[in-house]
Amino acid sequence: MKPERIEELLRQRPPDEPLFTSGLELAQAPVDRVRGRGPSLGGAGLGSLRWASLAVLSGLAIVVGSLVLARGTVAPSASPNESPGQPTTPPGAIAWIDQPYAIPTPEPTADPAWLPACPVDDLLLLARGWGGATGSAAGGAQLVNLYMRDCSIGAPVEAALLDANGKTIALSTSLVGGFSSDKHLVAVPAAGVVGAIVVWQNWCGASPAMPLTLALTLPGATPTDSNLHLTAEVQNPISALLPRCDSPGAGSTIGLLPFEVPGPPSGGYEPQPCSPSDLAAWSGDWGIAMGTEYSEVSILNVSGLDCTFPSGPSVELRDSGGTVVVSTQPSSSAGTFVLPAGAAAASSIAFSDWCIAPPELPLSSDIVLGNARLEVTPNRGEFGPIPVPPCNSQPETPPPGFEAGPFDVAGTPEPPPSDPGDILPMGLKLSPLPVVAPGSVLVYTVTLTNISAYDKPMNLSAFCPSYVQRLFLPGSSDAIETRLALNCAPAGIMNAGSTATFEMRLAIPADAPPGTATLAWQLGDTGPGVKTRFQIATGSASP
């Protein structure tokens, strides 16, 4: 989870609270249960959770709505519901809707217009994969985001090629590719990458001094901010791939297509395991929260082929003499994923509680791939070098803590829960159920209360759960189950401690036997639930 999501989560929905997994136990004495687990720093359950969010959430109590089993009360004077075709919404309740529930989709890609501009010190420019193309020299330009948040870039306002002496030998003549910077913002995922194609045309001179350098000028965050300047040495020798001379006497030009997030795996072949020669790796700035130092790690597939990368490789820290001072164990349960050519994988590492003799600086980090190691290059900024964390255990001297989250493709949306109701901390209360007749419609209400442990509002309009009604007829052990979407729109945003009451309707079968029936009502698949009993009267509903 990226740091910029924390505030939104605190404002709108529970931050990765544990699933409520207790089932409804019918014919049991009333009990309360709370199950689940808090976030783990070392397990596969960390997912894409960022260390920044762990630092914010550490120390906060996790409260999940309990399963309350309550026996309903039947008033002696209650009369059967005898209007199956025209039930009435109870006063003050949000009207019932007959709407099937649709499983939510992953979060969409962030709108770049709402993202901060990428800090220039956290952007890394690469120039790789150059070759000849229809009389031109074409190559790749990649921007790696070493910032710990998603951010945006505009279309470059200038591109240039410099020779080994720093002389400009090719220059863009206008906005690169004819694209407007303010209309072609691109979102760059945290620890992710975007790529573009560079085209060099019309070279009529002698071979320039090699190696060449690609220089890009990106727009500042606002019209009054200074432009951002980035350079990268062209990695491929292109002396034999100089552009054709199409216009003698005219200048040499360079153009650039818009930056884009890499596409899905190319397919058509069986990807092989990634080797260190296929990859390049960097760490971002190091930050500290509650005594823990943490940083993002980005791994870029610089080969031309997709390859498979382990989700939980071992990560090592070494002192200046090359001795391993701390390391993580490879995850035995994590699998592998396909890392497309030109795409990046992201993870987070956390370093804490150094209470033993200080190591020889500077520290360096490696990712272990089989018998080989991939060196992680630190960010060039002020906070790029790996720091030694403070001791949090004085006067004890335990071994330092070092954890790494699982790797996944940068920018991949976090999978949503199968139902938001599974994680919403809600208290439930059912209204007393009336006596009903076979063939009628049972009308009652459910009141939800926001019992979030973090005193945060919950936006039901944005994260609308389903609910399940399970009807156990007298003498039957099998449930008649219906699942519908809650009518969330009228509820809007529920502040901490506030309530919303929803009308419920449940059709009673015409052949239902008289006697005591049981209704079990549950939010989502594994969320809080209640059960209650009610009476089915002798006879049938009026036509």
Secondary structure, DSSP 8 states (H G I E B T S, - for coil): --HHHHHHHHHHS-SS---------TTS------------SSSGGGTT--HHHHHHHTT--------EE------TT---B--TTS----TTSB-----------------GGGS-B--GGGEEEEEEEEEEETTEEEEEEEEEE-SSS-EEE---SEEEEE-TTS-EEEE-SSSGGG--GGG--EEE-TT-EEEEEEEEE---SS---SS-EEEEEE--SSTTS--EEEEEEB-S--GGG----SSTTS--EEEE---B---S---SS--EE--GGGEEEEE---EEETTEEEEEEEEEE-SSS-EEEESS-EEEEE-TTS-EEEE----SS--EEEE-TT-EEEEEEEEE---SS---SS-EEEEEETTEEEEEEE-SSTT-S------SSTT-----EEEE---EETT------S-GGGT--EEEEE-----B-TTSEEEEEEEEEE--TT---EETTTS--EEEEEEE-TT--SEEEEEEE---TTT-EE-TT-EEEEEEEEE--TT--SEEEEEEEEETTTS-EEEEEEEE-SS----
